[in-house]
Amino acid sequence: MINTLNPAPGSIVSCRDRQWVVLPNENQDIIRLRPLSGNEDEITGLYRQLGLETMTAATFPLPKGEQVQDHEAALLLMDAARLLLRSGAGPFRCLGRLSLRPRADVKLWLGNETPFPERESEEQPYKLSKEYRALFDDVYDFARGLVKTTTKEMSYAQRRGRYWSALALIRCVMSSPAAAIAALSKQTRFGAATSLDEELMSSYLYDPTEREQVVDASPVCSGGLADLDEQDALKRNYERKMKGFVQAAQKLHGDKDQKLQSCIASVESLLRDNYNSIIWCRYIATAKYVADALKQKLEKKGSQIRVIAITGEQSEDEREIRLEELKSYEKRVLVATDCLSEGVNLQTHFSAVIHYDLPWNPNRLEQREGRIDRYGQTASLVKCRLIYGQDNPVDGAVLEVLIRKAVQIHKTLGINVPVPMDSTTVSEAVFKSLFDRATDAVQLSLLDLLDEGESPIEQVHQSWNKAVEREKISRTRFAQRTIKPEQVQRELMDSDQILGNEEDVQRFVKSACDRLSCSLIKKKQGWLLPTIPDVLKPLLGDKSRLLNFTTPAPEGVEYVGRNHPLVEGLARSILENAMSGGTTQLVASRCGFTTTDAVEKRTTLLLLRLRHLLDSPRKNSPTPHSPFPTPLLLAEECVVVGFTGSPSSPVWLPPQQAMSLLQQATPVSDAPKALKQREITEFLERIDELKDDLEQFARERSHELSQSHKRVRAITKEGAIQVKPQLPMDILGVYILQPGRIRS
């Protein structure tokens, strides 16, 4: 029962009619289990104290002679096992989870130049029309009045209500006439203000990058005027002023909205230069307003240009459908809110960014531009345009205080350094200065923000400068200054050998699709997958795909790396199929007998899966750099070992030679299936004779890994890591290579 068996991490147990690997866990009352196939999605935990389930010790099942197949099936199993690995045992153990290494580290890496685009940032000023300027001045004066007329007698909610209303008015009028109308039309009636959701209000007005979900709806302007009596002039005129603002905003169309005209001109210019643009807007109303104007201008009869808007109004599935539709057009323009700015890769279909709305958080600026300025971008140069009102004092202040500093940091370091404060603190620092110091919108200048000692802006800048210095120091840790690539070349090449490279991925996908009757077809720009394997249709759908296994992929071609859902899905399905214990309908094989001219002596190859426990002797002694104990880690590797001679007196091959034989041996003739099965069965009956040698190999491999960790940690000045083998190893496959010659 669970309450009596105490399995060690890395050992194999049987529970729920299947076998599992025990994972390390700090909570002694919970046993964490992962299926033998390595599927991390099926990791489960058993609470020992309940004693509801039976768990017994188990061993990894050996292959069966009846499972023998051709050599290609053997190679397929090895690739599937390697490509499923996510955490290696070496010092760069996380590389299995990465498709790409960090940009600043790899532009020049081990003598190879990694293609990244250059970024061209340009400010695009415009002047407010006479009508727009009049509206802005009126709104600014009114908003500032809301803030300046607060009193100590007001409740906190009343004071903050006025503050939020003032910011909402300014931000929406700055965004677009449509956003202004949307916000002003949703104003609430006067009523008792007893509480206020500060977090909700900040998400409507600021640009928080800490939040998972972006709020792109227009805020409500409540005014926060419940504190005034019915005869108060400000309260009496509030609704009249709001209606007047709406009427003025409704008249701002055509040339009266120079911000929109500036954007249209920029999009047209970029399209002529073959740049497809993403236009980032803060609010849904603005995105739809801009998209409608661009459609009228660009989507004329016979035009091949397509414009769409994607906002928070659509579900994630709807957004994906609209994106796929847009990608089918050669000339395309995407107008989007920040619901798309984080976690969505758009670099293969867009090469320019236009910031229609100035972000009040410079971290948001980098998130937007990072959607196209990243590895895999086919353009050598990406263009970023920042639209701002040069006679709009609020735009000018934010630009000077925050945005230009962020751009300069990126140019200097080549990376983004986030402002080390939450977005509310940063934005309120700017606009508190605006409201406190400006006498009117016309006279506002940066001198107003920076006088009289340490202003809120100076506090932000000082904190930001410290973060930049910390980043400069931390960048000396890996591959920039202290760790030179050539110093760890051995470890990185070892990781590639264990985890597989682009050639391995291509070979695996092609072979797997061949055996699943959906072979890839070579095309000019890549490989066409005409039909999706049945087992992956729930994940990938049933549409054909054009694939490429090297980066950067051409536009319209999907890059397939080791972590692509196609690779992961195929590998998991094939490994689970091979481990099922069946002898029919196998895609990959755990056994093989191949007659080949690649060997001169009978050679036996073993596909092994090693489990290592990574332990820090100082894990119970936290350091200033590591304030928490280091947990025990479990890592896995797949390796190929080989020998000539009998199991009782094997002559072991160098590991690299064994791997090469499995990858490169080709059959020259065939033997009867009964003979193959008998040869494999006879070997399996004697496999215990290799036990001591295999355990010695596991210990030697763990020692090599320990030395590898030691070399890297001597450079990084980190504590030692001990690597211990978890025995016995899993014997995934047995393959016999019989000498033979091609018959003439």
Secondary structure as UniProt FT lines:
FT   TURN            2..4
FT   TURN            9..10
FT   STRAND          12..15
FT   TURN            16..17
FT   STRAND          18..23
FT   TURN            28..29
FT   STRAND          30..35
FT   TURN            36..37
FT   HELIX           40..42
FT   STRAND          44..47
FT   HELIX           48..50
FT   STRAND          56..57
FT   HELIX           65..67
FT   STRAND          68..69
FT   HELIX           71..83
FT   TURN            91..92
FT   HELIX           93..97
FT   HELIX           103..106
FT   STRAND          108..109
FT   TURN            110..111
FT   STRAND          112..113
FT   STRAND          118..126
FT   HELIX           130..148
FT   TURN            152..153
FT   HELIX           156..175
FT   HELIX           177..185
FT   HELIX           198..205
FT   TURN            223..224
FT   TURN            226..227
FT   TURN            230..231
FT   HELIX           233..250
FT   HELIX           254..256
FT   HELIX           258..272
FT   TURN            273..274
FT   STRAND          277..281
FT   HELIX           284..298
FT   TURN            301..302
FT   STRAND          305..310
FT   TURN            312..313
FT   HELIX           316..327
FT   STRAND          331..337
FT   HELIX           338..340
FT   TURN            347..349
FT   STRAND          352..355
FT   HELIX           362..369
FT   TURN            370..372
FT   TURN            375..376
FT   STRAND          381..389
FT   TURN            390..391
FT   HELIX           393..398
FT   HELIX           399..403
FT   HELIX           404..413
FT   HELIX           423..437
FT   TURN            441..443
FT   HELIX           446..450
FT   HELIX           456..474
FT   TURN            475..476
FT   HELIX           485..488
FT   HELIX           489..499
FT   HELIX           502..515
FT   TURN            516..517
FT   STRAND          521..522
FT   STRAND          527..529
FT   HELIX           534..536
FT   HELIX           537..540
FT   STRAND          545..548
FT   TURN            555..556
FT   STRAND          558..559
FT   TURN            562..563
FT   HELIX           565..579
FT   STRAND          591..596
FT   TURN            597..598
FT   STRAND          603..615
FT   TURN            617..620
FT   STRAND          633..644
FT   TURN            647..648
FT   STRAND          651..652
FT   HELIX           655..664
FT   STRAND          667..669
FT   HELIX           673..685
FT   HELIX           687..690
FT   HELIX           691..716
FT   STRAND          722..739
//
